[in-house]
Amino acid sequence: MKQSVIRSAEILCVGTELLIGDIVNTNAAYLSRRLAALGIGVYRQSVVGDNSKRLAEDLRSALDRVDLVVTSGGLGPTYDDLTKETAAAVFGREMTLHEASLARIERYFAESGRVMTDNNRKQAMMPEGAAVFPNDYGTAPALALVREDGKTLVMLPGPPRELEPIFREQVEPFLHERCDAILFSRNIHIAGLGESAVENALPKELLDSTNPTLAPYCTAGEVRLRVTAKARDEQGAKALCDAMIDRIQATAVAPYIYGIDIPSPEAALLAALQERCLTVATAESCTGGLIAKRLTDVAGCSAVVAGGAVTYQTREKTAILGVPSELIERCSVVSAEVAEAMARGALDRFATDLAIATTGYAGPGGGTERDPVGTVYIAVATRDTVQSRRLSLSPGRDRAYIRTVAATNAILDAWRLLKK
């Protein structure tokens, strides 16, 4: 049998419940990430219902196109679980009882105090010559078939709680032996520039990059540049990624980079606070506590986050944060002056080193001719200084988007102030 190198793959998820939307297909995303890390390019993702004829057609065509096909689902005990039987027919193999799998299934039922029915024996039936991967998380073993030309089919159970550990612990080592390279990625996190501006600043890097490759991804309030390199080992791939990161950090994008491989803006801010032994508080109106939530979602936040106030109503800005009522009347509750007063009030109220404040119109109602929906004023204050700015977001954006982007910008404004 030919031992060929696996470089390309397709993912085929089996189950009518996926086609009709009863279950969200998370397996394809998980498998794509894990295969990419092995240096295997995923060319297609497909879903097919519990129909043996259509499944056989899809398996044959996929095996003609790529080196590896990975399926999920259809390994259960019921009549419509047809993946193994269909694969056996496609490969021209007979179904045989795999005694070790039967013994494991019997033990699984005995240990769980449940009665094993006859149809569970079906899960121990395997195509002749299959490599079997025991399932320590359920009853359906995973398996692999290798054709004479080296084309490989891996079949995994559908439930993610079974599929993910089986793939990680058993299938990955099986595939790794037949891969000639690995992929390694690092991420450059950028805020303050849109995706088009990042692309405009890096035309040569984005268009000419081959190994490593450089790909931008836009999320609410920031851009992530994924740097991915292919090499024989992780050390070599990482060196290629690091060289590209150094190159990017020497461009006009550099001032907008807030971290490398940082999970979130809030993680970057909290790391900067912890490094300096400083504390932070929040004073929020339009973001409604979202900044405080994001900060306290980060493990270890209690060392630096003192607390926060959601002063959604005008009178609470005065009662809780001490914002002068005459300032609100003169400048409007949505203004730079009020945002700054809220930040200073939070500094005093919570006795912290840093405070973040927001006030604005998240919509869909509200807004003025001068400050329409999507206008948010952000202020960041320390004991020595306070700074604010006006954030103008499209009024056509929905409320959740405006609040999310406002919170991201506020957190990053605080981070930039600390970095100065």
DODREN-904226 format. One record per residue (C-alpha): residue in three letters; x, y negated, z negated; residue number from 1. Coordinates in nm, 4 decimals. Last residue first. Example, Ala and Ser with C-alpha at 12.3 -4.5 7.8 and 13.67 -1.06 7.14 Angstrom:
REM residues 2
SER 1.3670 0.1060 -0.7140 2 .
ALA 1.2300 0.4500 -0.7800 1 .
REM end
This chain:
REM residues 420
LYS 0.2563 -5.6797 -2.6933 420 .
LYS 0.1645 -5.3106 -2.7221 419 .
LEU -0.0869 -5.3926 -2.9960 418 .
LEU -0.2694 -5.6432 -2.7759 417 .
ARG -0.2708 -5.3934 -2.4900 416 .
TRP -0.4301 -5.1258 -2.7116 415 .
ALA -0.7005 -5.3641 -2.8293 414 .
ASP -0.7804 -5.4577 -2.4697 413 .
LEU -0.7859 -5.0839 -2.3919 412 .
ILE -1.0551 -5.0188 -2.6520 411 .
ALA -1.2621 -5.3127 -2.5282 410 .
ASN -1.2285 -5.2034 -2.1666 409 .
THR -1.3426 -4.8499 -2.2438 408 .
ALA -1.6373 -4.9751 -2.4523 407 .
ALA -1.7486 -5.2121 -2.1767 406 .
VAL -1.7180 -4.9355 -1.9172 405 .
THR -1.9353 -4.7029 -2.1244 404 .
ARG -2.1960 -4.9683 -2.2083 403 .
ILE -2.2293 -5.0800 -1.8468 402 .
TYR -2.2501 -4.7193 -1.7222 401 .
ALA -2.5159 -4.6229 -1.9751 400 .
ARG -2.7328 -4.9246 -1.8866 399 .
ASP -2.7372 -4.8554 -1.5149 398 .
ARG -2.5362 -5.0478 -1.2609 397 .
GLY -2.7247 -5.2835 -1.0325 396 .
PRO -2.6299 -5.5750 -1.2570 395 .
SER -2.2712 -5.5205 -1.1346 394 .
LEU -2.0224 -5.5638 -1.4144 393 .
SER -1.8669 -5.8902 -1.5267 392 .
LEU -1.6372 -5.8632 -1.8279 391 .
ARG -1.5678 -6.1962 -1.9951 390 .
ARG -1.2578 -6.2209 -2.2085 389 .
SER -1.1539 -6.2664 -2.5681 388 .
GLN -0.8426 -6.3161 -2.7776 387 .
VAL -0.7951 -6.3595 -3.1501 386 .
THR -0.4663 -6.4170 -3.3266 385 .
ASP -0.2728 -6.3942 -3.6509 384 .
ARG -0.4780 -6.1614 -3.8720 383 .
THR -0.5654 -5.9570 -3.5641 382 .
ALA -0.8615 -6.0009 -3.3321 381 .
VAL -0.9953 -5.8407 -3.0159 380 .
ALA -1.2927 -5.9892 -2.8347 379 .
ILE -1.5029 -5.8547 -2.5489 378 .
TYR -1.7796 -6.0500 -2.3796 377 .
VAL -2.0110 -5.8410 -2.1635 376 .
THR -2.2026 -5.9484 -1.8531 375 .
GLY -2.3738 -5.6569 -1.6774 374 .
VAL -2.7165 -5.8205 -1.6829 373 .
PRO -2.6687 -6.1847 -1.5826 372 .
ASP -2.4624 -6.4438 -1.7705 371 .
ARG -2.5012 -6.7855 -1.6074 370 .
GLU -2.8474 -6.7188 -1.4663 369 .
THR -2.9387 -6.5404 -1.7848 368 .
GLY -2.9497 -6.1789 -1.8967 367 .
GLY -3.2216 -5.9683 -2.0468 366 .
GLY -3.3789 -5.6526 -1.9168 365 .
PRO -3.2193 -5.3408 -1.7671 364 .
GLY -2.9917 -5.4143 -1.9235 363 .
ALA -2.6504 -5.3951 -2.0913 362 .
TYR -2.6401 -5.7697 -2.1638 361 .
GLY -2.3462 -5.8676 -2.3802 360 .
THR -2.1683 -5.8696 -2.7134 359 .
THR -1.8565 -5.6734 -2.8008 358 .
ALA -1.6083 -5.6800 -3.0888 357 .
ILE -1.2803 -5.5087 -3.1755 356 .
ALA -1.0929 -5.5637 -3.5022 355 .
LEU -0.7301 -5.5220 -3.6061 354 .
ASP -0.5371 -5.5334 -3.9337 353 .
THR -0.8331 -5.4349 -4.1487 352 .
ALA -1.0094 -5.5822 -4.4508 351 .
PHE -1.3478 -5.4334 -4.3524 350 .
ARG -1.5601 -5.7472 -4.3851 349 .
ASP -1.2717 -5.9865 -4.3167 348 .
LEU -1.1509 -5.8235 -3.9950 347 .
ALA -1.5119 -5.7533 -3.8945 346 .
GLY -1.5964 -6.1225 -3.9278 345 .
ARG -1.2960 -6.2188 -3.7147 344 .
ALA -1.4184 -5.9819 -3.4435 343 .
MET -1.7742 -6.1146 -3.4659 342 .
ALA -1.6479 -6.4737 -3.4455 341 .
GLU -1.4510 -6.3863 -3.1321 340 .
ALA -1.7571 -6.2261 -2.9712 339 .
VAL -1.9626 -6.5315 -3.0690 338 .
GLU -1.7181 -6.7709 -2.9028 337 .
ALA -1.6852 -6.5554 -2.5910 336 .
SER -2.0592 -6.5667 -2.5396 335 .
VAL -2.3734 -6.3568 -2.5606 334 .
VAL -2.5419 -6.4928 -2.8743 333 .
SER -2.5557 -6.8304 -2.7054 332 .
CYS -2.2948 -7.1107 -2.7434 331 .
ARG -2.4765 -7.3772 -2.9459 330 .
GLU -2.7410 -7.1642 -3.1160 329 .
ILE -2.4963 -6.8831 -3.1881 328 .
LEU -2.2411 -7.1276 -3.3255 327 .
GLU -2.5135 -7.2916 -3.5401 326 .
SER -2.5954 -6.9483 -3.6859 325 .
PRO -2.2372 -6.9075 -3.8044 324 .
VAL -2.1129 -6.5490 -3.7550 323 .
GLY -2.0728 -6.4092 -4.1054 322 .
LEU -2.0350 -6.0482 -4.0001 321 .
ILE -2.3222 -5.8916 -4.1945 320 .
ALA -2.5808 -6.1674 -4.2310 319 .
THR -2.4770 -6.3762 -3.9302 318 .
LYS -2.4422 -6.0995 -3.6771 317 .
GLU -2.7385 -5.9330 -3.8442 316 .
ARG -2.9571 -6.2350 -3.7577 315 .
THR -2.8868 -6.1903 -3.3861 314 .
GLN -3.0019 -5.8287 -3.3738 313 .
TYR -2.7659 -5.5573 -3.2556 312 .
THR -2.5163 -5.5916 -3.5350 311 .
VAL -2.3628 -5.2439 -3.5205 310 .
ALA -2.0914 -5.2667 -3.7865 309 .
GLY -1.7768 -5.0603 -3.8080 308 .
GLY -1.5487 -4.8649 -4.0343 307 .
ALA -1.1917 -4.8277 -4.1591 306 .
VAL -1.0389 -4.6365 -3.8681 305 .
VAL -0.6631 -4.5824 -3.9204 304 .
ALA -0.6011 -4.2645 -4.1208 303 .
SER -0.9588 -4.1450 -4.0690 302 .
CYS -0.8920 -4.1115 -3.6959 301 .
GLY -0.6959 -3.7880 -3.7414 300 .
ALA -0.8966 -3.6026 -3.4771 299 .
VAL -1.0426 -3.8382 -3.2182 298 .
ASP -1.4238 -3.8542 -3.2103 297 .
THR -1.4001 -4.1365 -3.4650 296 .
LEU -1.2641 -4.3765 -3.2042 295 .
ARG -1.5256 -4.2789 -2.9489 294 .
LYS -1.8066 -4.3182 -3.1994 293 .
ALA -1.6817 -4.6570 -3.3165 292 .
ILE -1.6671 -4.7805 -2.9570 291 .
LEU -2.0154 -4.6436 -2.8848 290 .
GLY -2.1666 -4.8150 -3.1884 289 .
GLY -2.4376 -5.0037 -2.9973 288 .
THR -2.2266 -5.1126 -2.7007 287 .
CYS -2.4452 -5.4241 -2.6647 286 .
SER -2.3796 -5.5436 -3.0211 285 .
GLU -2.0664 -5.4070 -3.1759 284 .
ALA -1.8275 -5.5079 -3.4526 283 .
THR -1.5469 -5.2547 -3.4905 282 .
ALA -1.2734 -5.1955 -3.7477 281 .
VAL -0.9059 -5.1049 -3.7142 280 .
THR -0.6139 -5.0118 -3.9384 279 .
LEU -0.2363 -5.0369 -3.8936 278 .
CYS 0.0500 -4.7992 -3.9812 277 .
ARG 0.2434 -4.9053 -3.6670 276 .
GLU 0.2670 -4.5582 -3.5113 275 .
GLN -0.0809 -4.4773 -3.6403 274 .
LEU -0.2237 -4.7816 -3.4629 273 .
ALA -0.0501 -4.6971 -3.1350 272 .
ALA -0.1709 -4.3356 -3.1557 271 .
LEU -0.5235 -4.4600 -3.2305 270 .
LEU -0.5194 -4.6821 -2.9221 269 .
ALA -0.3922 -4.4083 -2.6887 268 .
ALA -0.6458 -4.1580 -2.8234 267 .
GLU -0.9207 -4.4156 -2.7695 266 .
PRO -0.8118 -4.4630 -2.4097 265 .
SER -0.8518 -4.0877 -2.3509 264 .
PRO -0.6659 -3.7544 -2.3200 263 .
ILE -0.3228 -3.9140 -2.2707 262 .
ASP -0.1175 -3.7177 -2.0160 261 .
ILE 0.0822 -4.0316 -1.9383 260 .
GLY -0.0525 -4.3508 -2.0874 259 .
TYR -0.1877 -4.7018 -2.0523 258 .
ILE -0.0686 -4.7697 -1.6981 257 .
TYR -0.1907 -5.1113 -1.5839 256 .
PRO 0.1455 -5.2885 -1.6084 255 .
ALA 0.3045 -5.0113 -1.3929 254 .
VAL 0.0739 -5.0382 -1.0898 253 .
ALA 0.3015 -5.2925 -0.9194 252 .
THR 0.5603 -5.0179 -0.8750 251 .
ALA 0.8517 -4.8877 -1.0864 250 .
GLN 0.6248 -4.6733 -1.3041 249 .
ILE 0.5080 -4.4945 -0.9907 248 .
ARG 0.8647 -4.3816 -0.9109 247 .
ASP 0.9240 -4.2604 -1.2658 246 .
ILE 0.5988 -4.0632 -1.2411 245 .
MET 0.7192 -3.9080 -0.9139 244 .
ALA 1.0460 -3.7953 -1.0751 243 .
ASP 0.8543 -3.6549 -1.3720 242 .
CYS 0.6324 -3.4483 -1.1435 241 .
LEU 0.9323 -3.2939 -0.9642 240 .
ALA 1.1000 -3.2131 -1.2960 239 .
LYS 0.7759 -3.0566 -1.4214 238 .
ALA 0.7636 -2.8266 -1.1192 237 .
GLY 1.1198 -2.7055 -1.1796 236 .
GLN 1.0584 -2.6406 -1.5488 235 .
GLU 0.7242 -2.4738 -1.4792 234 .
ASP 0.8762 -2.2100 -1.2534 233 .
ARG 0.9130 -2.1269 -0.8861 232 .
ALA 0.7843 -2.4664 -0.7823 231 .
LYS 0.4711 -2.6555 -0.6837 230 .
ALA 0.4081 -3.0087 -0.8063 229 .
THR 0.0908 -3.1944 -0.8982 228 .
VAL 0.0636 -3.5616 -0.9976 227 .
ARG -0.2922 -3.6572 -1.0884 226 .
LEU -0.3543 -4.0310 -1.0861 225 .
ARG -0.6422 -4.1199 -1.3166 224 .
VAL -0.8371 -4.4404 -1.2659 223 .
GLU -1.0282 -4.6274 -1.5356 222 .
GLY -1.3489 -4.7988 -1.6384 221 .
ALA -1.5989 -4.5248 -1.5604 220 .
THR -1.4049 -4.2543 -1.3775 219 .
CYS -1.2008 -4.2646 -1.0563 218 .
TYR -0.9675 -3.9865 -0.9514 217 .
PRO -0.6495 -4.0547 -0.7530 216 .
ALA -0.4370 -3.7754 -0.6010 215 .
LEU -0.0578 -3.7531 -0.5742 214 .
THR 0.1115 -3.4438 -0.4366 213 .
PRO 0.4495 -3.3288 -0.5601 212 .
ASN 0.5449 -3.1908 -0.3221 211 .
THR 0.3660 -3.3445 -0.0262 210 .
SER 0.3479 -3.7168 -0.0961 209 .
ASP 0.3466 -3.9312 0.2171 208 .
LEU -0.0028 -4.0790 0.2014 207 .
LEU -0.0332 -4.1424 -0.1722 206 .
GLU 0.3244 -4.2577 -0.2377 205 .
LYS 0.3385 -4.4671 0.0790 204 .
PRO 0.0086 -4.6449 0.0169 203 .
LEU 0.0650 -4.7115 -0.3554 202 .
ALA -0.0624 -5.0630 -0.4304 201 .
ASN -0.3563 -5.0332 -0.1895 200 .
GLU -0.4484 -4.6966 -0.3399 199 .
VAL -0.4491 -4.8459 -0.6881 198 .
ALA -0.6602 -5.1382 -0.5671 197 .
SER -0.9079 -4.8995 -0.4012 196 .
GLU -0.9417 -4.6952 -0.7220 195 .
GLY -1.0050 -5.0012 -0.9355 194 .
LEU -0.7358 -5.1644 -1.1484 193 .
GLY -0.7698 -5.2661 -1.5127 192 .
ALA -0.7060 -4.9198 -1.6492 191 .
ILE -0.4611 -4.6523 -1.5348 190 .
HIS -0.3867 -4.3059 -1.6717 189 .
ILE -0.1058 -4.1083 -1.5067 188 .
ASN -0.1705 -3.7359 -1.5228 187 .
ARG 0.0697 -3.4429 -1.5051 186 .
SER 0.0240 -3.1239 -1.3090 185 .
PHE 0.2094 -2.7961 -1.2659 184 .
LEU 0.1475 -2.5444 -0.9899 183 .
ILE 0.3199 -2.2068 -0.9893 182 .
ALA 0.5137 -2.0209 -0.7238 181 .
ASP 0.5641 -1.6765 -0.5655 180 .
CYS 0.2459 -1.5146 -0.6954 179 .
ARG 0.2002 -1.1368 -0.7009 178 .
GLU 0.3144 -1.0674 -1.0567 177 .
HIS 0.1071 -1.3653 -1.1696 176 .
LEU -0.2098 -1.1952 -1.0478 175 .
PHE -0.2005 -0.9106 -1.3015 174 .
PRO -0.0786 -1.1510 -1.5747 173 .
GLU -0.3761 -1.3764 -1.4965 172 .
VAL -0.6244 -1.0887 -1.4967 171 .
GLN -0.5544 -0.9717 -1.8496 170 .
GLU -0.5487 -1.2445 -2.1150 169 .
ARG -0.6749 -1.5507 -1.9271 168 .
PHE -0.9212 -1.3686 -1.7031 167 .
ILE -1.0587 -1.1564 -1.9849 166 .
PRO -1.0737 -1.4593 -2.2172 165 .
GLU -1.2699 -1.6693 -1.9633 164 .
LEU -1.5074 -1.4078 -1.8246 163 .
GLU -1.6462 -1.2845 -2.1565 162 .
ARG -1.7616 -1.6106 -2.3189 161 .
PRO -1.8262 -1.7380 -1.9652 160 .
PRO -2.1002 -1.4747 -1.9115 159 .
GLY -2.0697 -1.3443 -1.5521 158 .
PRO -1.8431 -1.0400 -1.5779 157 .
LEU -1.5365 -1.0475 -1.3512 156 .
MET -1.4562 -0.8770 -1.0212 155 .
VAL -1.1125 -0.9252 -0.8631 154 .
LEU -1.0767 -0.8474 -0.4909 153 .
THR -0.7333 -0.8289 -0.3324 152 .
LYS -0.6039 -0.8260 0.0253 151 .
GLY -0.2791 -0.6278 0.0286 150 .
ASP -0.3227 -0.4791 0.3759 149 .
GLU -0.4212 -0.1431 0.2286 148 .
ARG -0.6896 -0.3146 0.0192 147 .
VAL -0.6525 -0.3905 -0.3492 146 .
LEU -0.9479 -0.3563 -0.5855 145 .
ALA -0.9656 -0.5279 -0.9228 144 .
LEU -1.1770 -0.4736 -1.2329 143 .
ALA -1.3528 -0.6435 -1.5217 142 .
PRO -1.5172 -0.4291 -1.7879 141 .
ALA -1.8860 -0.4885 -1.8732 140 .
THR -1.9729 -0.4242 -2.2390 139 .
GLY -1.8918 -0.7494 -2.4147 138 .
TYR -1.6029 -0.9461 -2.5651 137 .
ASP -1.3238 -0.6881 -2.5751 136 .
ASN -1.3724 -0.6118 -2.2055 135 .
PRO -1.1152 -0.3696 -2.0686 134 .
PHE -0.9472 -0.4603 -1.7366 133 .
VAL -0.9766 -0.1778 -1.4831 132 .
ALA -0.7549 -0.1410 -1.1745 131 .
ALA -0.9786 0.0254 -0.9183 130 .
GLY -0.8666 0.3383 -0.7342 129 .
GLU -1.2165 0.4810 -0.6859 128 .
PRO -1.4867 0.2215 -0.7357 127 .
MET -1.5930 0.2131 -1.1013 126 .
MET -1.8815 0.3512 -1.3069 125 .
ALA -1.8457 0.2521 -1.6727 124 .
GLN -2.1066 -0.0248 -1.6433 123 .
LYS -2.3565 0.2260 -1.5077 122 .
ARG -2.3320 0.4170 -1.8360 121 .
ASN -2.5266 0.1228 -1.9821 120 .
ASN -2.8287 0.2496 -1.7863 119 .
ASP -2.8588 0.5439 -2.0221 118 .
THR -2.9378 0.3285 -2.3246 117 .
MET -2.6965 0.2605 -2.6101 116 .
VAL -2.8733 0.2104 -2.9417 115 .
ARG -2.7435 -0.0790 -3.1480 114 .
GLY -2.5532 -0.0809 -3.4782 113 .
SER -2.2853 -0.3190 -3.3483 112 .
GLU -2.0081 -0.0677 -3.4120 111 .
ALA -2.1989 0.2115 -3.2354 110 .
PHE -2.2819 -0.0066 -2.9365 109 .
TYR -1.9205 -0.1149 -2.8852 108 .
ARG -1.7943 0.2412 -2.9433 107 .
GLU -2.0157 0.3732 -2.6639 106 .
ILE -1.8949 0.0952 -2.4337 105 .
ARG -1.5313 0.1679 -2.5179 104 .
ALA -1.5762 0.5411 -2.4535 103 .
LEU -1.7448 0.4702 -2.1198 102 .
SER -1.4575 0.2423 -2.0199 101 .
ALA -1.2007 0.5108 -2.0997 100 .
GLU -1.3998 0.7678 -1.9015 99 .
HIS -1.4173 0.5705 -1.5792 98 .
LEU -1.6946 0.7487 -1.3931 97 .
THR -1.6527 0.7426 -1.0153 96 .
MET -1.7976 0.5326 -0.7318 95 .
GLU -1.6564 0.6237 -0.3915 94 .
ARG -1.4432 0.3787 -0.1933 93 .
GLY -1.4812 0.2387 0.1590 92 .
PHE -1.3651 -0.1112 0.0599 91 .
VAL -1.6936 -0.2775 0.1607 90 .
ALA -1.8941 0.0116 0.0129 89 .
ALA -1.7048 -0.0069 -0.3159 88 .
ALA -1.7543 -0.3843 -0.3214 87 .
THR -2.1304 -0.3381 -0.2901 86 .
GLU -2.1380 -0.0872 -0.5732 85 .
LYS -1.9232 -0.3090 -0.7934 84 .
THR -2.1275 -0.6236 -0.7309 83 .
LEU -2.4750 -0.4697 -0.7523 82 .
ASP -2.6284 -0.5765 -1.0814 81 .
ASP -2.9919 -0.5806 -0.9622 80 .
TYR -3.0731 -0.2393 -1.1085 79 .
THR -2.9567 -0.3313 -1.4586 78 .
PRO -2.6387 -0.2406 -1.6478 77 .
GLY -2.4332 -0.5561 -1.5858 76 .
LEU -2.1461 -0.6147 -1.3432 75 .
GLY -2.3307 -0.8592 -1.1142 74 .
GLY -2.1468 -1.1688 -1.2254 73 .
SER -1.8236 -1.3403 -1.1286 72 .
THR -1.6292 -1.2766 -0.8108 71 .
VAL -1.2668 -1.3529 -0.7273 70 .
VAL -1.1459 -1.3111 -0.3687 69 .
LEU -0.7736 -1.3075 -0.2998 68 .
ASP -0.5541 -1.3243 0.0103 67 .
VAL -0.7859 -1.5457 0.2147 66 .
ARG -0.9872 -1.5621 0.5371 65 .
ASP -1.0681 -1.2005 0.6242 64 .
LEU -1.1376 -1.1213 0.2602 63 .
ALA -1.3900 -1.4057 0.2546 62 .
SER -1.5729 -1.2722 0.5616 61 .
ARG -1.5983 -0.9215 0.4202 60 .
LEU -1.7068 -1.0365 0.0744 59 .
ASP -1.9716 -1.2728 0.2117 58 .
GLU -2.1251 -1.0059 0.4336 57 .
ALA -2.1257 -0.7543 0.1474 56 .
LEU -2.2962 -1.0065 -0.0815 55 .
ARG -2.5607 -1.0781 0.1812 54 .
LYS -2.6406 -0.7083 0.2169 53 .
SER -2.6286 -0.6345 -0.1557 52 .
ASN -2.8665 -0.9099 -0.2606 51 .
ASP -2.8437 -1.0497 -0.6115 50 .
GLY -2.7953 -1.4061 -0.4918 49 .
VAL -2.4807 -1.5587 -0.3446 48 .
VAL -2.2802 -1.8570 -0.4648 47 .
SER -1.9716 -1.9891 -0.2916 46 .
GLN -1.6467 -2.1707 -0.3721 45 .
ARG -1.3944 -2.2156 -0.0933 44 .
TYR -1.0239 -2.2706 -0.0249 43 .
VAL -0.8798 -2.2194 -0.3733 42 .
GLY -0.5018 -2.2531 -0.3477 41 .
ILE -0.3073 -2.0142 -0.5675 40 .
GLY -0.0137 -2.1736 -0.7466 39 .
LEU -0.0906 -1.9927 -1.0705 38 .
ALA -0.2102 -2.3199 -1.2269 37 .
ALA -0.4455 -2.3576 -0.9314 36 .
LEU -0.5953 -2.0187 -1.0117 35 .
ARG -0.6693 -2.1263 -1.3688 34 .
ARG -0.8311 -2.4541 -1.2677 33 .
SER -1.0393 -2.2972 -0.9922 32 .
LEU -1.1508 -2.0182 -1.2264 31 .
TYR -1.2857 -2.2651 -1.4820 30 .
ALA -1.4677 -2.4747 -1.2227 29 .
ALA -1.6223 -2.1683 -1.0597 28 .
ASN -1.7298 -2.0238 -1.3946 27 .
THR -1.9276 -2.3323 -1.4976 26 .
ASN -2.2228 -2.2484 -1.2721 25 .
VAL -2.5205 -2.4024 -1.4512 24 .
ILE -2.7919 -2.1420 -1.5108 23 .
ASP -3.1590 -2.1588 -1.4109 22 .
GLY -3.0660 -2.3550 -1.0996 21 .
ILE -3.2342 -2.1363 -0.8379 20 .
LEU -2.9055 -2.0251 -0.6845 19 .
LEU -2.7384 -1.9596 -1.0193 18 .
GLU -3.0239 -1.7388 -1.1416 17 .
THR -2.9944 -1.5432 -0.8161 16 .
GLY -2.6550 -1.4231 -0.9317 15 .
VAL -2.3085 -1.3720 -0.7890 14 .
CYS -2.0283 -1.6269 -0.7956 13 .
LEU -1.7800 -1.6029 -0.5090 12 .
ILE -1.4483 -1.7790 -0.5583 11 .
GLU -1.2088 -1.7898 -0.2652 10 .
ALA -0.8322 -1.7543 -0.2776 9 .
SER -0.5035 -1.8414 -0.1117 8 .
ARG -0.1373 -1.7825 -0.1984 7 .
ILE -0.1212 -1.4189 -0.3059 6 .
VAL 0.2047 -1.2519 -0.2021 5 .
SER 0.1668 -0.9094 -0.0448 4 .
GLN 0.2336 -0.5675 -0.1951 3 .
LYS 0.1319 -0.3414 0.0961 2 .
MET 0.0000 0.0000 0.0000 1 .
REM end
